[in-house]
Amino acid sequence: MPAVKPENIPPLDPTAAAPFYRQIYDRFRDAIASGMLKPGDRIPSARALTKELGLARGTIETAYSLLAAEGYIQAHGQAGTVVSPNLTPRMSIASLTPQPELLRKDAVSFRPDSILPFQMGLPALDAFPRKIWARLGARCARAMQPSDMIHPPVYGLPSLRTEIARYLQVSRGINCSPSQVFVTSGYRQTMEWIGHALLKAGDRVWLEDPGYPPTREIFEYMHIEGVSVPVDGEGMVVSDAVKLAPRARAALVTPAHQSPLCMSLSLTRRLALLDWAARNKAWIIEDDYDGEYRYVSRPLPALKSLDRDGRALYAGTFSKVLFPGMRLAYLVVPEAQVERFERVTESLSAGSPGLTQTIVAAFIAEGHFARHIQRMRKLYAERRAATAAGLESVLGKYVRTDSQPGGMHLILRLRGNRSDRRLAASMREQGLYAEALTNWTTRGDGASALLLNFTNIDSRHTAENFGRRILRLM
Amino acid sequence: MPAVKPENIPPLDPTAAAPFYRQIYDRFRDAIASGMLKPGDRIPSARALTKELGLARGTIETAYSLLAAEGYIQAHGQAGTVVSPNLTPRMSIASLTPQPELLRKDAVSFRPDSILPFQMGLPALDAFPRKIWARLGARCARAMQPSDMIHPPVYGLPSLRTEIARYLQVSRGINCSPSQVFVTSGYRQTMEWIGHALLKAGDRVWLEDPGYPPTREIFEYMHIEGVSVPVDGEGMVVSDAVKLAPRARAALVTPAHQSPLCMSLSLTRRLALLDWAARNKAWIIEDDYDGEYRYVSRPLPALKSLDRDGRALYAGTFSKVLFPGMRLAYLVVPEAQVERFERVTESLSAGSPGLTQTIVAAFIAEGHFARHIQRMRKLYAERRAATAAGLESVLGKYVRTDSQPGGMHLILRLRGNRSDRRLAASMREQGLYAEALTNWTTRGDGASALLLNFTNIDSRHTAENFGRRILRLM
């Protein structure tokens, strides 16, 4: 096990667009990909490398924690840090090849494609049952028949549609048949199908403000006008919405945990929305991206479970409860709209890859899905508490954490006049991910706060360490 | 091994939309899915069932050949026909569950989702190296790292982009860097990205007439006007196109084997197109869906390989050389357009599933891809000859087979005034797939011919059998 000497690390480029931690990360990744570093090889300690390169210790630590999070290196106590002994070089080449496109994304990005501390939208990557997944994946790949090789059914594999319908019945209180379930490749496709089936150019749609920014973009792209509706402690203020745009054709809401403020839409508001939709023959689009992740009590039933008039559409995704890389989401439509959605799907889609769908169907059917969600609910409650405690103990003078019943991120309110955008930008430069709440509002104003995903923060100690790095930027 | 008695087959429904063969097929599939029929169980002989049900022998044979093609049953010589002993019931449930949506597609469909004899667009499903694929699939699933679980890079996995660029260089004469390669989920997504990056509503595009009907639909959907350009023995008549719409912004061509007439675009025409595009700053979209499958000589280099001015885009797909169920295609753009396509991709896509991309990248990198294409070129040449000979020997009085250098289907010209549409419709009723050439023309007129895919016809004998069934419909 030859050690790599710190002085053998190629020099860093201070003029490059990529920050130093990223350059260090890339160099190690390249060295492993090219075979220069082999599984089991020792790499310099963070301390030695800090000294050699004359950089801040935090910079090196960020690079190393990123490499460790992605499985390239492992700390071996006294023996130092080594390249992971069980790396299978041939097959990991995909993830090991340098990805120059990652470097360009230093601006605000709502679809991050690298792993940074506090990165939004990611489940706990270390806690996913990869062995079970791999076993099912191997089995599904071996079981592939000629009939699985043709175009997959455009509405989704029947087995997966059935499993989703069963799961929704048990966990989210939604009564639907498999034929009401449409499998999509993600949130964007779900919204596009809704747009094409039920809306037309020039229509207006109520959107929560603040709200998930890509939604507005997707509707704009379809020439549908988003109407910004304020949100208070009970979620979307429906009475304001009615005043702003009584003739809107649809309302998009995140009832379980408002995105990004995490409060639940109250029962009164749910009923008001359903009433409005029924009277106006309008549609409610329920985006239930993380409804399972509620920590103070049992998850609330979906709004869709109260829908007596067939006005609500339910959008779910596997990105948060499994992982985003699989690109699978789904949409439940009212029974009377099934044919319309079948027509849209037939003309817009060629189906999602069969293999992934088969794996997910087996994962649900064999009970791994329900167990995983249970485990994550517990783990996230712990990580949420640990992250909040760790950050508050270090940053308490400058911030206040919102106390919310669920979700996958913390809301760190900034005291005084601190700009959340400026702080988020500085954090990005230091290899820490953060999103500024004001970027999620239509006018770019309102209260200053950071949105910090906690699902990948493994302890209070880690949170404190990151908190200290944020403190230096205050 | 208990045998199922013919009288135990549930009665068929003469009023159902599904033809008898399909009802029989469904009953066996359901019985296997529900466990009523187990691996190794004997099923009635086609003769016994024909007698029992009082139907035509061909009807039963179609159902059985469909069940056999999909791996559910196997002929065991003297021992009769049995449910495949190595069916893994748990995992095949996806393909075993009844798929009601299949039954509705009796009309013209250009994206078939069942397997029928002569079905267009399918590679030889029996000849795909499923074991190798399964081994790679298992390995890739096991090698999944946390970094593979986040959103895949929207342009495609770097390893796959690299492998595609290498393959195109060697096999299609195209010089491009991996950054010019964009991985898509299929032909439709490829065309949508081109539309958004380079065209705008109201633009005109030259399309071949006859041509692949969905293309027109996709452009219409983007409010881009297709201009029908006639095709002769040298492919698209460029001089006619210039007269019809000199200011068109793009031309979509299938230079290797015109879709559906299979002639190659001549060198003169290729150069004329490139010249027109350069002068008018217009774009050439080269749809090379089956360029590898040429039987009379080596495959021709792609038109893109002659593109000196950066006006040609190259659209490739894995649907024909591997299989359509994986939903992967790609697009090569001129170097100067890379940034534009990166922006479009970032706003329209969330990436294709990582697992499938990793498997394909490994399949290419380890040489299986090149070997598979070589084997298929040889096999398709044989099946093409056998199918043509078999059909001509039976139907020679009524048809004439076009002799073309490549492609995956035969063109059966109908003599006299026979309507290709009527014949194709009757064939569908009998469980035989056919497409009518006149459905591929803009005006629905022109020469009457059937398009028959030969890649899944395993012998002259099989072709003769099917030929006899077509003969009865003449």
Interface residues (C-beta under 8 A of the other chain):
Chain A: A69 E70 G71 T88 R90 M91 S92 I93 A94 S95 T97 P98 Q99 P100 E101 L102 R111 P112 D113 S114 I115 L122 L125 D126 F128 R130 W133 A134 L136 G137 A138 R139 C140 A141 R142 A143 M144 Q145 P146 S147 D148 M149 I150 H151 P152 P153 V154 Y155 L157 P158 S159 L160 T162 S179 S185 G186 Y187 R188 E217 Y221 F323 P324 G325 M326 R327 L328 E342 S347 L348 S349 A350 G351 S352 P353 G354 L355 T356 Q357 T358 I359 A361 A362 A365
Chain B: A69 E70 G71 T88 R90 M91 S92 I93 A94 S95 T97 P98 Q99 P100 E101 L102 R111 P112 D113 S114 I115 L122 L125 D126 F128 R130 W133 A134 L136 G137 A138 R139 C140 A141 R142 A143 M144 Q145 P146 S147 D148 M149 I150 H151 P152 P153 V154 Y155 L157 P158 S159 L160 T162 S179 S185 G186 Y187 R188 E217 Y221 F323 P324 G325 M326 R327 L328 E342 S347 L348 S349 A350 G351 S352 P353 G354 L355 T356 Q357 T358 I359 A361 A362 A365
